[in-house]
């Protein structure tokens, strides 16, 4: 039930973030990807559009999804929703969601890595990339 409520809240926040003033004509698009889905070679987005990336994560293993480098043209938010588990359960995984909202025109490379922060140099267990042009 906790996961369902979190998903509903996340969906509402995405829906509300796409709202504009009544005089606005353009409607923002939301692009949703998972670890199993590849991004196009060059994705075209407009200011206000949103890209969401969802991937399984279990912080108790030490591995977490992180941005490899800061982005110039996007506002970045991230959320972690833990799977339902019995009270007192440890080592429970869940889903990490990154939400990237296009703020200004330009080009960026979203590069996400599944890494252990203490390992040096950081060797990603998994990676996901998306090159985006915002107009």
N, CA, C and O atoms as a DFTB+ gen file, in Angstrom:
540 C
 N C O
     1  1       0.826      -1.191       0.000
     2  2       0.000       0.000       0.000
     3  2       0.871       1.257       0.000
     4  3       0.531       2.260      -0.627
     5  1       2.015       1.186       0.722
     6  2       2.918       2.331       0.792
     7  2       3.457       2.665      -0.601
     8  3       3.586       3.840      -0.944
     9  1       3.772       1.650      -1.402
    10  2       4.279       1.866      -2.756
    11  2       3.205       2.506      -3.620
    12  3       3.488       3.436      -4.375
    13  1       1.966       2.013      -3.515
    14  2       0.871       2.568      -4.297
    15  2       0.675       4.048      -3.970
    16  3       0.534       4.871      -4.875
    17  1       0.666       4.387      -2.684
    18  2       0.486       5.783      -2.280
    19  2       1.633       6.651      -2.792
    20  3       1.408       7.783      -3.222
    21  1       2.848       6.135      -2.750
    22  2       3.999       6.889      -3.245
    23  2       3.917       7.107      -4.744
    24  3       4.247       8.189      -5.232
    25  1       3.483       6.096      -5.480
    26  2       3.349       6.222      -6.925
    27  2       2.270       7.236      -7.270
    28  3       2.441       8.028      -8.196
    29  1       1.164       7.222      -6.539
    30  2       0.099       8.192      -6.771
    31  2       0.614       9.611      -6.518
    32  3       0.335      10.520      -7.300
    33  1       1.360       9.801      -5.438
    34  2       1.898      11.130      -5.124
    35  2       2.879      11.573      -6.199
    36  3       2.860      12.732      -6.614
    37  1       3.731      10.672      -6.652
    38  2       4.702      10.996      -7.698
    39  2       3.996      11.359      -8.990
    40  3       4.382      12.318      -9.658
    41  1       2.967      10.606      -9.351
    42  2       2.201      10.879     -10.564
    43  2       1.526      12.247     -10.471
    44  3       1.532      13.013     -11.434
    45  1       0.950      12.547      -9.323
    46  2       0.318      13.854      -9.143
    47  2       1.326      14.988      -9.242
    48  3       1.044      16.021      -9.851
    49  1       2.511      14.800      -8.640
    50  2       3.519      15.861      -8.692
    51  2       4.010      16.081     -10.111
    52  3       4.275      17.216     -10.508
    53  1       4.136      14.991     -10.889
    54  2       4.535      15.128     -12.284
    55  2       3.443      15.849     -13.062
    56  3       3.726      16.742     -13.860
    57  1       2.210      15.464     -12.830
    58  2       1.093      16.103     -13.519
    59  2       0.994      17.578     -13.202
    60  3       0.762      18.395     -14.093
    61  1       1.167      17.926     -11.940
    62  2       1.086      19.326     -11.545
    63  2       2.273      20.126     -12.060
    64  3       2.128      21.303     -12.390
    65  1       3.457      19.496     -12.133
    66  2       4.624      20.232     -12.612
    67  2       4.503      20.541     -14.097
    68  3       5.175      21.443     -14.598
    69  1       3.651      19.800     -14.808
    70  2       3.468      20.046     -16.233
    71  2       2.424      21.135     -16.494
    72  3       2.230      21.537     -17.642
    73  1       1.753      21.615     -15.451
    74  2       0.733      22.642     -15.620
    75  2       1.384      23.993     -15.887
    76  3       2.440      24.317     -15.344
    77  1       0.726      24.766     -16.732
    78  2       1.175      26.113     -17.047
    79  2       0.018      27.064     -16.786
    80  3      -1.085      26.644     -16.437
    81  1       0.288      28.350     -16.962
    82  2      -0.774      29.328     -16.775
    83  2      -1.860      29.100     -17.824
    84  3      -1.594      28.503     -18.867
    85  1      -3.085      29.572     -17.558
    86  2      -4.182      29.356     -18.500
    87  2      -3.895      29.902     -19.895
    88  3      -4.451      29.403     -20.874
    89  1      -3.035      30.919     -20.006
    90  2      -2.752      31.497     -21.313
    91  2      -1.719      30.679     -22.085
    92  3      -1.470      30.949     -23.260
    93  1      -1.126      29.697     -21.443
    94  2      -0.119      28.876     -22.102
    95  2      -0.776      27.890     -23.060
    96  3      -1.773      27.255     -22.715
    97  1      -0.214      27.761     -24.275
    98  2      -0.785      26.867     -25.270
    99  2      -0.071      25.525     -25.261
   100  3      -0.720      24.482     -25.330
   101  1       1.245      25.533     -25.177
   102  2       2.022      24.300     -25.252
   103  2       1.826      23.449     -23.997
   104  3       1.723      23.967     -22.885
   105  1       1.778      22.142     -24.202
   106  2       1.649      21.206     -23.097
   107  2       2.952      20.427     -23.006
   108  3       3.439      19.895     -24.005
   109  1       3.511      20.362     -21.810
   110  2       4.776      19.650     -21.623
   111  2       4.569      18.155     -21.803
   112  3       3.529      17.609     -21.435
   113  1       5.573      17.505     -22.373
   114  2       5.540      16.059     -22.549
   115  2       6.380      15.418     -21.456
   116  3       7.364      15.994     -20.992
   117  1       5.979      14.223     -21.054
   118  2       6.755      13.441     -20.098
   119  2       7.195      12.159     -20.795
   120  3       6.374      11.397     -21.305
   121  1       8.504      11.939     -20.807
   122  2       9.108      10.747     -21.404
   123  2       9.558       9.860     -20.250
   124  3      10.287      10.321     -19.371
   125  1       9.137       8.593     -20.235
   126  2       9.461       7.693     -19.130
   127  2      10.295       6.528     -19.660
   128  3       9.935       5.890     -20.649
   129  1      11.421       6.262     -18.981
   130  2      12.320       5.171     -19.358
   131  2      12.653       4.319     -18.140
   132  3      12.601       4.776     -16.998
   133  1      12.994       3.068     -18.423
   134  2      13.491       2.165     -17.393
   135  2      14.881       1.706     -17.815
   136  3      15.347       2.030     -18.908
   137  1      15.522       0.968     -16.962
   138  2      16.850       0.455     -17.243
   139  2      16.876      -0.397     -18.514
   140  3      17.886      -0.434     -19.218
   141  1      15.778      -1.071     -18.804
   142  2      15.722      -1.961     -19.972
   143  2      15.478      -1.216     -21.279
   144  3      15.606      -1.801     -22.354
   145  1      15.129       0.066     -21.201
   146  2      14.822       0.843     -22.398
   147  2      15.972       1.784     -22.736
   148  3      16.489       2.485     -21.866
   149  1      16.368       1.793     -24.010
   150  2      17.422       2.699     -24.455
   151  2      16.795       3.995     -24.948
   152  3      15.705       4.012     -25.521
   153  1      17.511       5.056     -24.709
   154  2      17.108       6.375     -25.175
   155  2      17.478       6.488     -26.662
   156  3      18.431       5.838     -27.093
   157  1      16.757       7.291     -27.460
   158  2      17.167       7.500     -28.856
   159  2      18.580       8.081     -28.920
   160  3      19.082       8.601     -27.924
   161  1      19.215       7.995     -30.076
   162  2      20.573       8.524     -30.243
   163  2      20.638       9.988     -29.810
   164  3      21.569      10.387     -29.110
   165  1      19.659      10.783     -30.219
   166  2      19.544      12.174     -29.792
   167  2      18.067      12.467     -29.584
   168  3      17.302      12.541     -30.546
   169  1      17.668      12.634     -28.333
   170  2      16.268      12.919     -28.030
   171  2      16.029      14.422     -28.136
   172  3      16.822      15.225     -27.645
   173  1      14.932      14.787     -28.779
   174  2      14.529      16.186     -28.897
   175  2      13.471      16.481     -27.838
   176  3      12.468      15.774     -27.739
   177  1      13.702      17.530     -27.048
   178  2      12.740      17.949     -26.032
   179  2      12.570      19.461     -26.129
   180  3      13.370      20.155     -26.756
   181  1      11.517      19.949     -25.498
   182  2      11.273      21.392     -25.421
   183  2      11.373      21.823     -23.971
   184  3      11.231      21.006     -23.061
   185  1      11.616      23.098     -23.760
   186  2      11.648      23.629     -22.398
   187  2      10.330      23.275     -21.719
   188  3       9.258      23.491     -22.284
   189  1      10.408      22.736     -20.516
   190  2       9.231      22.319     -19.765
   191  2       8.960      20.826     -19.850
   192  3       8.276      20.272     -18.989
   193  1       9.492      20.158     -20.887
   194  2       9.317      18.707     -21.001
   195  2      10.076      18.002     -19.882
   196  3      11.030      18.538     -19.319
   197  1       9.625      16.786     -19.575
   198  2      10.199      16.011     -18.471
   199  2      10.658      14.651     -18.965
   200  3       9.970      14.003     -19.754
   201  1      11.818      14.222     -18.500
   202  2      12.275      12.862     -18.726
   203  2      12.358      12.203     -17.361
   204  3      12.964      12.744     -16.437
   205  1      11.741      11.023     -17.237
   206  2      11.805      10.271     -15.978
   207  2      12.515       8.951     -16.243
   208  3      12.263       8.289     -17.249
   209  1      13.406       8.576     -15.329
   210  2      14.128       7.315     -15.399
   211  2      13.865       6.546     -14.118
   212  3      14.079       7.068     -13.024
   213  1      13.397       5.295     -14.246
   214  2      13.093       4.440     -13.093
   215  2      13.970       3.197     -13.154
   216  3      14.052       2.541     -14.193
   217  1      14.627       2.872     -12.041
   218  2      15.474       1.680     -12.009
   219  2      15.422       1.047     -10.620
   220  3      15.287       1.745      -9.615
   221  1      15.529      -0.284     -10.575
   222  2      15.564      -0.948      -9.274
   223  2      16.844      -0.587      -8.533
   224  3      17.905      -0.414      -9.133
   225  1      16.716      -0.479      -7.207
   226  2      17.877      -0.135      -6.378
   227  2      17.699      -0.756      -5.002
   228  3      16.590      -0.812      -4.470
   229  1      18.792      -1.215      -4.441
   230  2      18.786      -1.723      -3.069
   231  2      19.976      -1.099      -2.353
   232  3      21.080      -1.641      -2.406
   233  1      19.765       0.045      -1.677
   234  2      20.862       0.753      -1.025
   235  2      21.645      -0.084      -0.011
   236  3      22.800       0.227       0.282
   237  1      21.031      -1.139       0.527
   238  2      21.739      -1.943       1.526
   239  2      22.924      -2.699       0.913
   240  3      23.796      -3.170       1.644
   241  1      22.965      -2.821      -0.419
   242  2      24.094      -3.470      -1.088
   243  2      25.262      -2.513      -1.272
   244  3      26.370      -2.932      -1.604
   245  1      25.012      -1.228      -1.057
   246  2      26.028      -0.208      -1.292
   247  2      25.906       0.421      -2.662
   248  3      26.415       1.519      -2.886
   249  1      25.241      -0.255      -3.581
   250  2      25.072       0.289      -4.925
   251  2      23.883       1.237      -4.970
   252  3      22.795       0.926      -4.485
   253  1      24.122       2.412      -5.570
   254  2      23.052       3.383      -5.754
   255  2      23.218       4.055      -7.108
   256  3      24.327       4.163      -7.631
   257  1      22.095       4.507      -7.672
   258  2      22.126       5.248      -8.930
   259  2      22.536       6.687      -8.655
   260  3      22.023       7.326      -7.737
   261  1      23.478       7.197      -9.472
   262  2      23.971       8.572      -9.339
   263  2      24.182       9.172     -10.714
   264  3      24.444       8.466     -11.688
   265  1      24.061      10.491     -10.774
   266  2      24.419      11.229     -11.987
   267  2      25.938      11.266     -12.079
   268  3      26.609      11.561     -11.090
   269  1      26.486      10.973     -13.247
   270  2      27.938      10.978     -13.425
   271  2      28.489      12.396     -13.477
   272  3      29.633      12.631     -13.088
   273  1      27.679      13.346     -13.956
   274  2      28.129      14.737     -14.069
   275  2      26.924      15.662     -13.950
   276  3      25.805      15.276     -14.288
   277  1      27.153      16.887     -13.466
   278  2      26.039      17.846     -13.353
   279  2      25.489      18.211     -14.739
   280  3      26.206      18.157     -15.738
   281  1      24.222      18.576     -14.775
   282  2      23.570      18.960     -16.026
   283  2      23.402      20.469     -16.087
   284  3      23.174      21.112     -15.062
   285  1      23.512      21.040     -17.290
   286  2      23.416      22.492     -17.469
   287  2      21.993      22.957     -17.736
   288  3      21.607      24.054     -17.333
   289  1      21.221      22.128     -18.411
   290  2      19.935      22.581     -18.934
   291  2      18.715      21.957     -18.273
   292  3      17.586      22.164     -18.717
   293  1      18.944      21.194     -17.211
   294  2      17.852      20.476     -16.564
   295  2      17.815      20.712     -15.060
   296  3      18.851      20.865     -14.414
   297  1      16.613      20.740     -14.524
   298  2      16.407      20.669     -13.082
   299  2      16.294      19.180     -12.771
   300  3      15.534      18.465     -13.424
   301  1      17.042      18.713     -11.782
   302  2      17.065      17.292     -11.453
   303  2      16.469      17.050     -10.080
   304  3      16.834      17.706      -9.104
   305  1      15.540      16.094     -10.017
   306  2      14.979      15.651      -8.741
   307  2      15.064      14.139      -8.716
   308  3      14.992      13.492      -9.761
   309  1      15.217      13.567      -7.523
   310  2      15.214      12.110      -7.432
   311  2      14.431      11.653      -6.221
   312  3      14.360      12.338      -5.200
   313  1      13.836      10.455      -6.367
   314  2      12.983       9.877      -5.342
   315  2      13.335       8.406      -5.200
   316  3      13.751       7.767      -6.166
   317  1      13.170       7.869      -4.000
   318  2      13.334       6.432      -3.776
   319  2      12.079       5.923      -3.096
   320  3      11.676       6.437      -2.052
   321  1      11.460       4.907      -3.691
   322  2      10.263       4.301      -3.118
   323  2      10.619       2.869      -2.748
   324  3      10.927       2.043      -3.608
   325  1      10.568       2.593      -1.445
   326  2      10.891       1.255      -0.938
   327  2       9.731       0.299      -1.188
   328  3       8.565       0.679      -1.080
   329  1      10.063      -0.948      -1.523
   330  2       9.035      -1.969      -1.700
   331  2       8.354      -2.229      -0.360
   332  3       8.938      -2.016       0.702
   333  1       7.119      -2.690      -0.431
   334  2       6.420      -3.089       0.790
   335  2       7.172      -4.238       1.431
   336  3       7.603      -5.166       0.746
   337  1       7.329      -4.179       2.745
   338  2       8.017      -5.251       3.472
   339  2       7.452      -5.300       4.887
   340  3       6.823      -4.355       5.362
   341  1       7.689      -6.400       5.526
   342  2       7.249      -6.547       6.912
   343  2       7.975      -5.517       7.777
   344  3       9.122      -5.166       7.502
   345  1       7.299      -5.036       8.822
   346  2       7.924      -4.085       9.734
   347  2       9.216      -4.665      10.284
   348  3       9.269      -5.830      10.680
   349  1      10.249      -3.846      10.305
   350  2      11.534      -4.272      10.839
   351  2      12.413      -4.996       9.838
   352  3      13.534      -5.383      10.167
   353  1      11.916      -5.188       8.606
   354  2      12.711      -5.871       7.591
   355  2      13.893      -4.992       7.187
   356  3      13.749      -3.779       7.039
   357  1      15.054      -5.607       7.011
   358  2      16.240      -4.874       6.576
   359  2      16.637      -5.355       5.186
   360  3      16.264      -6.448       4.763
   361  1      17.401      -4.521       4.481
   362  2      17.863      -4.897       3.159
   363  2      16.783      -4.871       2.102
   364  3      16.855      -5.606       1.117
   365  1      15.776      -4.026       2.301
   366  2      14.653      -3.961       1.366
   367  2      14.998      -3.008       0.227
   368  3      15.429      -1.878       0.455
   369  1      14.807      -3.473      -0.979
   370  2      15.058      -2.650      -2.150
   371  2      13.834      -1.857      -2.544
   372  3      12.827      -1.833      -1.836
   373  1      13.940      -1.217      -3.674
   374  2      12.833      -0.417      -4.176
   375  2      13.148       0.112      -5.555
   376  3      13.877      -0.522      -6.318
   377  1      12.601       1.279      -5.881
   378  2      12.798       1.893      -7.188
   379  2      13.303       3.318      -7.001
   380  3      12.712       4.102      -6.258
   381  1      14.406       3.649      -7.683
   382  2      14.945       5.012      -7.708
   383  2      14.403       5.674      -8.963
   384  3      14.500       5.112     -10.054
   385  1      13.832       6.868      -8.815
   386  2      13.299       7.633      -9.932
   387  2      14.040       8.956     -10.024
   388  3      14.143       9.694      -9.044
   389  1      14.551       9.244     -11.205
   390  2      15.134      10.550     -11.502
   391  2      14.159      11.282     -12.395
   392  3      13.625      10.710     -13.345
   393  1      13.923      12.558     -12.088
   394  2      13.052      13.390     -12.910
   395  2      13.871      14.578     -13.396
   396  3      14.376      15.367     -12.597
   397  1      13.997      14.696     -14.716
   398  2      14.766      15.768     -15.337
   399  2      13.801      16.674     -16.082
   400  3      13.135      16.242     -17.023
   401  1      13.724      17.941     -15.657
   402  2      12.839      18.912     -16.286
   403  2      13.675      19.891     -17.099
   404  3      14.557      20.554     -16.553
   405  1      13.404      19.989     -18.403
   406  2      14.159      20.882     -19.284
   407  2      13.897      22.333     -18.885
   408  3      12.750      22.779     -18.864
   409  1      14.969      23.069     -18.569
   410  2      14.854      24.446     -18.086
   411  2      15.210      25.490     -19.147
   412  3      14.663      26.593     -19.144
   413  1      16.133      25.137     -20.059
   414  2      16.590      26.107     -21.058
   415  2      17.110      25.360     -22.279
   416  3      17.479      24.190     -22.177
   417  1      17.144      26.029     -23.441
   418  2      17.651      25.386     -24.652
   419  2      19.129      25.022     -24.510
   420  3      19.885      25.683     -23.798
   421  1      19.511      23.968     -25.198
   422  2      20.899      23.506     -25.185
   423  2      20.946      21.997     -25.313
   424  3      19.931      21.349     -25.570
   425  1      22.148      21.441     -25.128
   426  2      22.318      19.995     -25.241
   427  2      23.012      19.472     -23.993
   428  3      23.937      20.101     -23.479
   429  1      22.561      18.318     -23.507
   430  2      23.129      17.683     -22.317
   431  2      23.199      16.185     -22.532
   432  3      22.466      15.619     -23.343
   433  1      24.101      15.551     -21.786
   434  2      24.181      14.092     -21.747
   435  2      23.815      13.670     -20.330
   436  3      24.539      13.953     -19.375
   437  1      22.677      12.987     -20.211
   438  2      22.293      12.424     -18.921
   439  2      22.992      11.080     -18.830
   440  3      22.742      10.181     -19.632
   441  1      23.864      10.952     -17.853
   442  2      24.632       9.724     -17.674
   443  2      24.449       9.251     -16.235
   444  3      24.961       9.858     -15.294
   445  1      23.709       8.156     -16.086
   446  2      23.436       7.603     -14.765
   447  2      24.254       6.334     -14.579
   448  3      24.389       5.517     -15.489
   449  1      24.802       6.192     -13.363
   450  2      25.638       5.032     -13.061
   451  2      25.201       4.391     -11.764
   452  3      24.855       5.078     -10.803
   453  1      25.220       3.077     -11.740
   454  2      24.899       2.291     -10.552
   455  2      26.235       1.933      -9.911
   456  3      26.915       1.011     -10.363
   457  1      26.616       2.666      -8.850
   458  2      27.961       2.546      -8.284
   459  2      27.926       2.460      -6.760
   460  3      26.920       2.759      -6.117
   461  1      29.054       2.042      -6.215
   462  2      29.306       2.152      -4.783
   463  2      30.160       3.401      -4.598
   464  3      31.239       3.507      -5.181
   465  1      29.690       4.336      -3.798
   466  2      30.348       5.643      -3.686
   467  2      31.769       5.565      -3.141
   468  3      32.577       6.447      -3.430
   469  1      32.096       4.541      -2.366
   470  2      33.423       4.475      -1.759
   471  2      34.470       3.823      -2.663
   472  3      35.665       3.900      -2.376
   473  1      34.037       3.185      -3.749
   474  2      34.997       2.551      -4.636
   475  2      35.674       3.598      -5.511
   476  3      35.015       4.472      -6.074
   477  1      36.984       3.500      -5.619
   478  2      37.722       4.473      -6.402
   479  2      38.685       3.744      -7.321
   480  3      39.392       2.861      -6.837
   481  1      38.766       4.043      -8.597
   482  2      37.808       4.913      -9.274
   483  2      36.458       4.214      -9.384
   484  3      36.367       2.986      -9.389
   485  1      35.431       5.019      -9.469
   486  2      34.081       4.452      -9.512
   487  2      33.909       3.597     -10.763
   488  3      33.992       4.092     -11.887
   489  1      33.673       2.339     -10.553
   490  2      33.408       1.404     -11.641
   491  2      31.921       1.064     -11.618
   492  3      31.471       0.321     -10.746
   493  1      31.154       1.601     -12.570
   494  2      29.715       1.342     -12.541
   495  2      29.381      -0.123     -12.776
   496  3      29.951      -0.785     -13.644
   497  1      28.456      -0.599     -11.990
   498  2      27.899      -1.935     -12.159
   499  2      26.984      -1.928     -13.392
   500  3      26.978      -2.878     -14.175
   501  1      26.212      -0.845     -13.551
   502  2      25.298      -0.638     -14.676
   503  2      25.343       0.833     -15.072
   504  3      25.681       1.691     -14.256
   505  1      25.002       1.124     -16.326
   506  2      24.957       2.515     -16.793
   507  2      23.722       2.720     -17.674
   508  3      23.200       1.776     -18.265
   509  1      23.270       3.973     -17.746
   510  2      22.195       4.361     -18.649
   511  2      22.489       5.776     -19.114
   512  3      22.829       6.636     -18.302
   513  1      22.362       6.030     -20.412
   514  2      22.671       7.348     -20.966
   515  2      21.573       7.832     -21.893
   516  3      20.848       7.047     -22.505
   517  1      21.475       9.165     -21.977
   518  2      20.535       9.774     -22.913
   519  2      21.069      11.159     -23.294
   520  3      21.206      12.036     -22.441
   521  1      21.366      11.343     -24.578
   522  2      21.797      12.652     -25.085
   523  2      20.537      13.403     -25.517
   524  3      19.709      12.874     -26.259
   525  1      20.406      14.643     -25.041
   526  2      19.168      15.399     -25.266
   527  2      19.480      16.791     -25.796
   528  3      20.392      17.473     -25.328
   529  1      18.697      17.185     -26.782
   530  2      18.741      18.564     -27.273
   531  2      17.435      19.225     -26.880
   532  3      16.358      18.740     -27.227
   533  1      17.529      20.335     -26.154
   534  2      16.349      21.071     -25.722
   535  2      16.210      22.317     -26.592
   536  3      17.164      23.075     -26.771
   537  1      14.992      22.518     -27.135
   538  2      14.752      23.720     -27.957
   539  2      13.661      24.562     -27.328
   540  3      13.308      25.614     -27.861
